[in-house]
Amino acid sequence: MIGVTILGATGSIGVNTLDVISQHRDRFSVVALTANRNVESLAKQCLDWSPRYAVMADESCAGQLQKILHGKSTEVLAGPEGLQHVAEIEETDYVMAAIVGAAGLLPTLAAAKSGKRILLANKESLVMSGQIFIDAVREHQAELLPIDSEHNAIFQCMPSAFNNGLKESGVNRILLTASGGPFRTTPLNELHRVTPDQACAHPNWVMGRKISVDSATMMNKGLEIIEACWLFNTTPDHIQVVLHPQSVIHSMVEYIDGSVLGQLSNPDMRTPIAYALAWPERIQSGVDCLNLFDIAQLDFEPPDLERFPCLRLAREAMQLGGTATAILNAANEIAVEEFLNRNIRFTSIAEVVETTLAHVPSHTAATLEIILADDIAAREYARYMVQELVA
């Protein structure tokens, strides 16, 4: 039995991971489940799966979970220490890293240093700590498999380049697809009126609110460019974003001989999750096979950088290097939170990020301490910017 720990079990990735595992109970066992504050959902999962550990990232919620699970075999842990513990214990073979945002960095890094197979859905681990994270994976002989549908598709189309890089694998460039979100055709002069509920209504995917907003601004795609650079040992100029509103082709790889390989499937995260759980084998995911006759048409178009300035900002941050990508991510997390709380406009998200990048100095990302210090500085400046916008 392969022991699986799910960091972020109550989110959409965590729920889908449990769904795939439920179809293969003879192959996988659940060692630990974690959540931030969603006590009710985590308690139900624990009653269904009886993991050895359950972790509440918010320590104030751990007592509530302990009361619900009183008399059960599951041990309740709390806080960052609890998250890191379940990511590195011997019983854990695979770690699904699905905590949203910077909070997922430390436990995911702990899994890398413990030589686990990491199913990476937390792109911020690479966005923030890039070289440090990759070095930890290599030094401790961990396995790093991408869960984002785009990176998983790229991996399926060129597995040899995952370790060797594009040039050595005969690859010309990566074609990173994006749906364009809910505002791909919305008139630019109407974007400032967008509400949080409208931004979270993704046309193809069911996701959490923060990631849904990132998809609407295309910051999510910008972060994916940064992640792809680290995963596939390349640079932003070898990555082309392609708007593909049907979300059927999850990404493509262009080879130097003119061939283009793409991975197609219905837009369902269980497909990449199943692929990463069983790799190099394939197992049932529970996803229906794609019916090309129902799809009938596939459309492609270049992204409009005036409509999606966050895409430009992410490229600029990656080209700057150092802690610039951590600053970008931190400012975006604050801006999205404030938008969801209805304190700033949708169009102000990019404004907060761009101004923060311009005013918070970046440094060489030599240590985790430097990265986290710049993360804190960026959050403080972004909050200041929000106050200026609200005033």
C-alpha positions as CSV (number, residue, x, y, z in Angstrom):
1,M,0.0,0.0,0.0
2,I,1.2,3.5,-0.9
3,G,0.7,6.0,1.9
4,V,-0.7,9.4,0.8
5,T,-0.8,12.6,2.7
6,I,-3.0,15.3,1.3
7,L,-2.1,18.9,2.2
8,G,-5.2,20.9,1.6
9,A,-7.7,18.0,1.7
10,T,-10.9,20.1,1.8
11,G,-10.1,22.1,-1.3
12,S,-11.1,21.0,-4.8
13,I,-7.8,19.3,-5.5
14,G,-7.9,17.4,-2.2
15,V,-11.5,16.3,-2.7
16,N,-10.7,15.1,-6.2
17,T,-7.6,13.2,-4.9
18,L,-9.8,11.4,-2.4
19,D,-12.2,10.5,-5.2
20,V,-9.4,9.0,-7.3
21,I,-8.0,7.1,-4.3
22,S,-11.5,5.8,-3.5
23,Q,-11.4,3.9,-6.8
24,H,-8.1,2.2,-5.9
25,R,-8.4,1.4,-2.2
26,D,-6.3,-1.7,-2.8
27,R,-3.4,0.4,-3.9
28,F,-3.4,3.6,-1.8
29,S,-4.0,4.4,1.9
30,V,-4.6,7.8,3.4
31,V,-2.0,8.7,6.0
32,A,-2.9,12.3,6.8
33,L,-5.4,15.0,5.8
34,T,-5.0,18.7,6.5
35,A,-7.1,21.8,6.2
36,N,-6.8,25.5,7.2
37,R,-10.1,26.3,9.0
38,N,-12.7,24.0,7.5
39,V,-13.3,21.9,10.6
40,E,-16.6,20.4,9.5
41,S,-15.4,19.2,6.1
42,L,-12.1,17.8,7.5
43,A,-14.0,16.0,10.3
44,K,-16.2,14.3,7.7
45,Q,-13.2,13.2,5.7
46,C,-11.6,11.8,8.7
47,L,-14.7,9.8,9.7
48,D,-14.8,8.4,6.1
49,W,-11.1,7.6,5.8
50,S,-9.7,7.2,9.3
51,P,-6.3,8.7,8.6
52,R,-3.6,8.4,11.2
53,Y,-3.3,12.2,11.4
54,A,-5.5,15.2,10.8
55,V,-3.9,18.7,10.9
56,M,-5.6,22.1,11.3
57,A,-3.2,24.7,9.9
58,D,-5.1,27.3,12.0
59,E,-4.3,26.2,15.5
60,S,-7.4,27.8,17.0
61,C,-9.5,25.2,15.1
62,A,-7.7,22.1,16.3
63,G,-9.6,21.9,19.5
64,Q,-13.0,21.8,17.6
65,L,-11.7,19.0,15.4
66,Q,-10.4,17.1,18.5
67,K,-13.8,17.2,20.1
68,I,-15.5,15.8,17.0
69,L,-13.0,13.0,16.6
70,H,-12.8,12.1,20.3
71,G,-12.5,8.4,20.7
72,K,-11.4,7.9,17.0
73,S,-8.0,6.6,15.9
74,T,-7.0,9.8,14.2
75,E,-4.5,12.0,16.0
76,V,-5.1,15.8,15.7
77,L,-2.1,18.1,15.1
78,A,-2.0,21.8,14.5
79,G,-0.1,24.6,12.9
80,P,2.9,24.7,10.6
81,E,4.7,22.1,12.7
82,G,1.9,19.7,12.2
83,L,1.8,20.2,8.5
84,Q,5.5,19.6,8.2
85,H,5.3,16.5,10.4
86,V,2.8,14.7,8.2
87,A,4.7,15.7,5.1
88,E,7.9,14.0,6.2
89,I,7.0,11.0,8.3
90,E,8.0,7.6,7.2
91,E,4.4,6.3,6.6
92,T,4.0,9.0,3.9
93,D,5.1,7.9,0.5
94,Y,3.3,10.5,-1.6
95,V,2.4,14.1,-0.7
96,M,-0.4,15.9,-2.5
97,A,0.7,19.5,-2.1
98,A,-2.6,21.4,-2.6
99,I,-2.5,24.1,0.0
100,V,-3.3,27.4,-1.7
101,G,-0.7,30.2,-1.6
102,A,2.5,30.8,0.3
103,A,1.3,28.8,3.2
104,G,2.0,25.6,1.3
105,L,5.8,26.4,0.8
106,L,7.2,25.0,4.1
107,P,5.4,21.7,4.3
108,T,6.0,21.1,0.6
109,L,9.7,21.8,1.0
110,A,9.7,19.4,4.0
111,A,8.3,16.7,1.8
112,A,11.1,17.4,-0.8
113,K,13.8,17.2,1.9
114,S,12.3,13.8,3.0
115,G,12.6,12.3,-0.4
116,K,8.8,11.9,-1.0
117,R,6.9,11.8,-4.3
118,I,5.4,15.3,-4.4
119,L,2.3,15.8,-6.4
120,L,2.6,19.6,-6.9
121,A,-0.6,21.5,-7.0
122,N,0.9,24.4,-4.9
123,K,2.6,26.4,-7.6
124,E,3.7,29.0,-5.1
125,S,6.4,26.6,-3.8
126,L,8.3,27.1,-7.1
127,V,7.2,30.6,-7.7
128,M,8.6,31.7,-4.3
129,S,11.6,29.5,-3.8
130,G,12.5,28.1,-7.3
131,Q,16.1,27.1,-7.1
132,I,16.0,26.2,-3.4
133,F,13.1,23.9,-4.0
134,I,14.5,22.3,-7.1
135,D,17.9,21.8,-5.3
136,A,16.1,20.1,-2.4
137,V,14.3,17.7,-4.8
138,R,17.5,16.7,-6.5
139,E,19.7,16.5,-3.3
140,H,17.2,14.3,-1.5
141,Q,16.1,12.3,-4.5
142,A,12.5,13.2,-4.2
143,E,10.1,12.9,-7.2
144,L,8.3,16.0,-8.4
145,L,5.2,15.5,-10.5
146,P,3.0,18.5,-11.6
147,I,-0.7,18.4,-10.9
148,D,-1.7,21.7,-12.7
149,S,-3.5,20.4,-15.8
150,E,-1.2,22.5,-18.0
151,H,2.1,21.3,-16.5
152,N,0.9,17.7,-16.3
153,A,0.0,17.9,-20.0
154,I,3.5,19.2,-20.8
155,F,5.0,16.4,-18.7
156,Q,2.9,13.8,-20.6
157,C,4.1,15.3,-24.0
158,M,7.8,15.4,-23.1
159,P,8.7,13.4,-20.0
160,S,12.4,13.3,-21.0
161,A,12.6,17.1,-20.8
162,F,11.4,17.1,-17.2
163,N,15.0,16.4,-16.1
164,N,17.0,17.2,-19.2
165,G,15.6,20.6,-20.4
166,L,14.0,21.6,-23.7
167,K,17.0,21.8,-26.0
168,E,18.4,18.4,-25.0
169,S,15.0,16.9,-25.7
170,G,14.6,18.4,-29.1
171,V,11.9,20.9,-27.9
172,N,11.5,24.3,-29.5
173,R,9.0,25.8,-27.1
174,I,6.1,25.1,-24.7
175,L,2.6,26.2,-25.7
176,L,0.8,26.9,-22.4
177,T,-2.9,27.0,-22.9
178,A,-5.4,29.1,-21.0
179,S,-9.1,29.4,-21.2
180,G,-9.1,33.2,-20.9
181,G,-11.5,32.9,-17.9
182,P,-14.9,34.6,-17.6
183,F,-13.8,38.0,-19.0
184,R,-12.0,37.0,-22.2
185,T,-14.5,39.0,-24.3
186,T,-15.8,41.5,-21.7
187,P,-15.4,45.1,-22.9
188,L,-12.3,46.6,-21.2
189,N,-14.3,49.6,-19.9
190,E,-16.6,47.2,-18.0
191,L,-13.9,45.3,-16.1
192,H,-13.8,47.8,-13.2
193,R,-17.4,46.8,-12.4
194,V,-16.7,43.1,-12.0
195,T,-17.9,41.5,-8.7
196,P,-16.2,38.7,-6.8
197,D,-19.0,36.3,-7.7
198,Q,-18.6,37.1,-11.4
199,A,-14.8,36.6,-11.2
200,C,-15.2,33.3,-9.5
201,A,-17.6,31.9,-12.1
202,H,-15.1,30.1,-14.3
203,P,-16.6,28.9,-17.6
204,N,-14.9,25.4,-17.5
205,W,-13.3,24.6,-14.1
206,V,-14.7,24.3,-10.6
207,M,-12.0,25.9,-8.3
208,G,-11.6,27.7,-5.1
209,R,-12.3,31.5,-5.0
210,K,-8.7,32.7,-4.9
211,I,-7.6,30.5,-7.8
212,S,-10.7,31.5,-9.7
213,V,-9.9,35.2,-9.4
214,D,-6.3,34.4,-10.5
215,S,-7.7,32.7,-13.6
216,A,-9.9,35.8,-14.3
217,T,-6.9,38.1,-14.1
218,M,-4.6,35.5,-15.8
219,M,-2.2,35.9,-12.9
220,N,-2.7,32.1,-12.6
221,K,-1.2,31.7,-16.0
222,G,1.6,34.1,-15.1
223,L,2.5,32.0,-12.1
224,E,2.3,28.9,-14.3
225,I,4.9,30.4,-16.7
226,I,7.2,30.8,-13.7
227,E,6.5,27.3,-12.5
228,A,7.1,25.8,-16.0
229,C,10.5,27.6,-16.1
230,W,11.6,25.7,-13.0
231,L,9.9,22.4,-13.8
232,F,11.3,22.2,-17.3
233,N,14.6,24.1,-16.9
234,T,13.7,26.9,-19.4
235,T,13.1,30.6,-19.7
236,P,9.9,32.7,-20.3
237,D,10.9,33.3,-23.9
238,H,10.5,29.6,-24.7
239,I,6.9,29.6,-23.4
240,Q,4.0,30.9,-25.5
241,V,0.6,31.4,-23.8
242,V,-2.3,30.4,-26.1
243,L,-5.9,31.2,-25.3
244,H,-8.0,28.1,-25.9
245,P,-11.5,28.8,-24.5
246,Q,-12.7,25.1,-24.7
247,S,-10.1,23.9,-22.2
248,V,-9.8,20.6,-24.0
249,I,-6.1,20.8,-25.0
250,H,-4.4,21.3,-21.7
251,S,-1.1,22.3,-23.2
252,M,1.2,21.5,-26.2
253,V,4.9,21.0,-26.9
254,E,6.5,22.2,-30.2
255,Y,9.4,20.1,-31.3
256,I,12.3,21.3,-33.5
257,D,11.2,19.0,-36.3
258,G,7.9,20.8,-36.6
259,S,5.8,18.4,-34.6
260,V,3.4,19.7,-32.0
261,L,2.1,17.2,-29.4
262,G,-0.8,18.0,-27.1
263,Q,-2.7,16.3,-24.3
264,L,-6.5,16.4,-24.6
265,S,-9.1,15.4,-22.0
266,N,-12.3,16.7,-20.5
267,P,-11.6,19.6,-18.0
268,D,-11.5,17.5,-14.8
269,M,-8.6,17.6,-12.3
270,R,-8.9,13.8,-11.6
271,T,-7.1,13.1,-14.9
272,P,-3.8,14.7,-13.9
273,I,-4.2,13.5,-10.3
274,A,-4.6,9.9,-11.4
275,Y,-1.6,10.2,-13.8
276,A,0.7,11.5,-11.0
277,L,-0.5,9.0,-8.5
278,A,0.2,6.0,-10.7
279,W,3.1,7.3,-12.9
280,P,4.6,5.7,-14.9
281,E,1.5,3.6,-15.1
282,R,-2.0,4.8,-15.9
283,I,-5.1,4.0,-13.8
284,Q,-8.8,4.8,-14.0
285,S,-9.6,8.4,-12.9
286,G,-13.4,8.4,-13.0
287,V,-13.3,10.9,-15.9
288,D,-15.4,10.3,-19.0
289,C,-13.5,9.9,-22.2
290,L,-13.4,12.9,-24.5
291,N,-16.0,12.9,-27.3
292,L,-14.4,14.9,-30.1
293,F,-17.7,15.0,-32.0
294,D,-19.3,16.8,-29.1
295,I,-16.5,19.3,-29.0
296,A,-16.6,19.8,-32.8
297,Q,-14.4,23.0,-32.7
298,L,-11.2,24.1,-31.1
299,D,-10.3,27.8,-31.0
300,F,-7.0,29.5,-30.4
301,E,-6.0,33.1,-30.0
302,P,-3.1,35.2,-28.5
303,P,-3.6,36.8,-25.1
304,D,-4.4,40.5,-24.9
305,L,-1.9,42.1,-22.4
306,E,-4.0,45.2,-22.0
307,R,-6.8,43.0,-20.8
308,F,-4.5,40.8,-18.8
309,P,-1.7,42.9,-17.4
310,C,-0.9,40.3,-14.7
311,L,0.5,38.1,-17.4
312,R,3.0,40.7,-18.3
313,L,3.9,41.4,-14.7
314,A,4.6,37.7,-14.0
315,R,7.0,37.5,-17.0
316,E,8.8,40.7,-15.9
317,A,9.2,39.2,-12.4
318,M,10.7,36.0,-13.7
319,Q,13.1,37.9,-15.9
320,L,14.1,40.1,-12.9
321,G,14.9,36.9,-10.9
322,G,15.7,36.6,-7.3
323,T,12.9,37.3,-4.9
324,A,10.9,39.3,-7.5
325,T,8.6,36.3,-8.1
326,A,8.0,36.0,-4.3
327,I,7.1,39.7,-4.2
328,L,4.8,39.3,-7.1
329,N,3.0,36.4,-5.5
330,A,2.7,38.1,-2.1
331,A,1.3,41.3,-3.5
332,N,-1.2,39.3,-5.6
333,E,-2.4,37.3,-2.6
334,I,-3.1,40.5,-0.7
335,A,-4.8,42.2,-3.7
336,V,-7.0,39.2,-4.4
337,E,-8.0,38.9,-0.8
338,E,-9.0,42.6,-0.7
339,F,-10.9,42.2,-3.9
340,L,-12.8,39.2,-2.5
341,N,-13.6,41.3,0.5
342,R,-14.9,44.0,-1.8
343,N,-12.4,46.6,-0.7
344,I,-10.8,47.2,-4.1
345,R,-11.9,46.9,-7.7
346,F,-11.1,43.9,-9.9
347,T,-8.9,46.2,-12.1
348,S,-7.0,47.3,-9.0
349,I,-5.5,43.9,-8.5
350,A,-2.9,44.4,-11.2
351,E,-2.3,48.0,-10.0
352,V,-1.5,46.8,-6.5
353,V,0.9,44.1,-7.8
354,E,2.7,46.4,-10.3
355,T,3.2,49.2,-7.7
356,T,4.5,46.7,-5.1
357,L,6.9,45.2,-7.6
358,A,8.2,48.7,-8.4
359,H,8.7,49.8,-4.7
360,V,9.8,46.6,-2.8
361,P,13.4,45.9,-3.6
362,S,14.2,42.3,-4.7
363,H,17.2,40.4,-3.5
364,T,19.1,37.3,-4.5
365,A,17.0,34.3,-3.4
366,A,19.9,32.7,-1.6
367,T,18.1,31.5,1.5
368,L,14.6,30.8,2.6
369,E,14.9,33.5,5.2
370,I,15.6,36.2,2.5
371,I,12.6,34.9,0.5
372,L,10.2,35.0,3.5
373,A,11.5,38.5,4.5
374,D,10.7,39.9,1.1
375,D,7.4,38.1,1.1
376,I,6.5,39.9,4.4
377,A,7.7,43.2,3.0
378,A,5.6,42.8,-0.1
379,R,2.5,42.0,1.9
380,E,3.0,45.1,4.0
381,Y,3.4,47.4,1.0
382,A,0.5,45.8,-0.8
383,R,-1.7,46.5,2.3
384,Y,-0.5,50.1,2.3
385,M,-1.4,50.3,-1.4
386,V,-4.9,49.0,-0.7
387,Q,-5.4,51.7,2.0
388,E,-4.4,54.3,-0.4
389,L,-6.9,53.1,-3.0
390,V,-9.7,52.9,-0.4
391,A,-9.0,56.3,1.1
